[in-house]
Amino acid sequence: MSKIVIEWTSDTYDCEDCGTSFNIGLTVTCDDVVIHNVEPCAHCYSGPREQTWTDVVYALTKHLGIEVEEINGSEFAQIKAEYEG
């Protein structure tokens, strides 16, 4: 039986000017193979987008070769475009 491991990670950064920032990262592993990994990086300005459950679904469906059609939504399509260019 296959095993999927989802690990959420986080990072915080304290800035004297901006205050505290927070970022969520994600690692998805399928049968001991990392199929998605975004390290969290909190800081004052731009950085990686916080990871969501949609990122998990995208990573798993892409790894398994499953096409997803999203109806009346846009989050999955935006994430797919982000990763696939």
C-alpha contacts under 8 A as a table, 3 or more apart, distances in Angstrom:
res1	aa1	res2	aa2	distance
2	S	30	C	7.16
2	S	31	D	5.82
3	K	30	C	5.78
3	K	31	D	5.23
3	K	32	D	7.92
4	I	28	V	7.13
4	I	29	T	5.60
4	I	30	C	4.48
4	I	31	D	6.38
5	V	28	V	5.77
5	V	29	T	5.02
5	V	30	C	6.45
6	I	26	L	7.27
6	I	27	T	5.99
6	I	28	V	4.72
6	I	29	T	6.53
6	I	56	V	7.84
7	E	26	L	5.74
7	E	27	T	5.15
7	E	28	V	6.41
8	W	24	I	6.98
8	W	25	G	5.86
8	W	26	L	4.69
8	W	27	T	6.61
9	T	24	I	5.76
9	T	25	G	4.85
9	T	26	L	5.86
9	T	27	T	7.97
9	T	39	E	7.43
9	T	40	P	6.58
10	S	22	F	7.19
10	S	23	N	5.63
10	S	24	I	4.50
10	S	25	G	5.78
10	S	40	P	5.58
10	S	41	C	7.89
11	D	22	F	5.77
11	D	23	N	5.37
11	D	24	I	6.65
11	D	40	P	5.58
11	D	41	C	5.87
11	D	42	A	5.58
12	T	20	T	6.82
12	T	21	S	5.59
12	T	22	F	4.52
12	T	23	N	6.57
12	T	41	C	7.67
12	T	42	A	5.32
12	T	43	H	7.58
13	Y	20	T	5.53
13	Y	21	S	5.26
13	Y	22	F	6.61
13	Y	42	A	5.46
13	Y	43	H	5.55
13	Y	44	C	7.82
14	D	18	C	7.85
14	D	19	G	5.64
14	D	20	T	4.33
14	D	21	S	6.51
14	D	43	H	7.84
15	C	18	C	5.30
15	C	19	G	4.88
15	C	20	T	6.02
15	C	21	S	7.92
15	C	43	H	7.83
15	C	44	C	6.95
16	E	19	G	5.92
18	C	44	C	6.40
21	S	42	A	5.69
21	S	43	H	6.06
21	S	44	C	6.78
22	F	41	C	7.96
22	F	42	A	5.22
22	F	43	H	7.71
23	N	40	P	5.42
23	N	41	C	5.92
23	N	42	A	5.04
23	N	48	P	7.97
23	N	49	R	7.76
23	N	50	E	5.70
24	I	39	E	7.92
24	I	40	P	5.21
24	I	41	C	7.81
24	I	50	E	4.87
24	I	51	Q	5.83
25	G	37	N	7.68
25	G	38	V	5.30
25	G	39	E	4.92
25	G	40	P	4.18
25	G	41	C	7.83
25	G	50	E	6.25
25	G	51	Q	5.55
26	L	36	H	7.41
26	L	37	N	5.71
26	L	38	V	5.38
26	L	39	E	6.61
26	L	40	P	7.60
26	L	51	Q	6.13
27	T	34	V	7.07
27	T	35	I	7.74
27	T	36	H	5.49
27	T	37	N	4.32
27	T	38	V	6.44
27	T	39	E	7.93
28	V	34	V	5.93
28	V	35	I	5.78
28	V	36	H	5.07
28	V	37	N	6.51
28	V	56	V	6.92
28	V	59	A	7.46
29	T	32	D	5.71
29	T	33	V	5.25
29	T	34	V	4.27
29	T	35	I	5.63
29	T	36	H	7.11
30	C	33	V	5.24
30	C	34	V	6.45
30	C	35	I	6.74
34	V	37	N	7.02
35	I	59	A	6.53
35	I	60	L	7.73
35	I	63	H	6.90
36	H	59	A	6.03
38	V	48	P	7.84
38	V	51	Q	7.72
40	P	48	P	7.04
40	P	50	E	7.51
41	C	47	G	6.42
41	C	48	P	6.65
42	A	47	G	6.99
43	H	46	S	7.44
43	H	47	G	7.17
51	Q	54	T	7.95
51	Q	55	D	6.15
52	T	55	D	5.37
52	T	56	V	6.94
53	W	56	V	4.97
53	W	57	V	6.35
54	T	57	V	5.05
54	T	58	Y	6.07
54	T	75	E	7.34
54	T	76	F	6.22
54	T	79	I	7.70
55	D	58	Y	5.04
55	D	59	A	6.10
55	D	76	F	7.98
55	D	79	I	7.01
56	V	59	A	5.22
56	V	60	L	6.19
57	V	60	L	5.26
57	V	61	T	6.01
58	Y	61	T	5.35
58	Y	62	K	5.99
58	Y	76	F	7.26
58	Y	79	I	7.66
58	Y	80	K	7.04
59	A	62	K	5.32
59	A	63	H	6.07
60	L	63	H	5.09
60	L	64	L	6.05
61	T	64	L	5.10
61	T	65	G	5.90
61	T	66	I	4.85
61	T	67	E	6.79
61	T	68	V	7.36
62	K	65	G	5.10
62	K	66	I	6.12
62	K	67	E	7.44
63	H	66	I	7.81
70	E	73	G	6.02
70	E	74	S	7.24
70	E	76	F	6.82
70	E	77	A	7.22
73	G	76	F	7.48
74	S	77	A	5.26
74	S	78	Q	6.10
75	E	78	Q	5.16
75	E	79	I	6.28
76	F	79	I	5.18
76	F	80	K	6.04
77	A	80	K	5.04
77	A	81	A	6.11
78	Q	81	A	5.17
78	Q	82	E	6.15
79	I	82	E	4.92
79	I	83	Y	6.32
80	K	83	Y	5.37
80	K	84	E	5.92
81	A	84	E	5.18
81	A	85	G	5.31
82	E	85	G	5.49
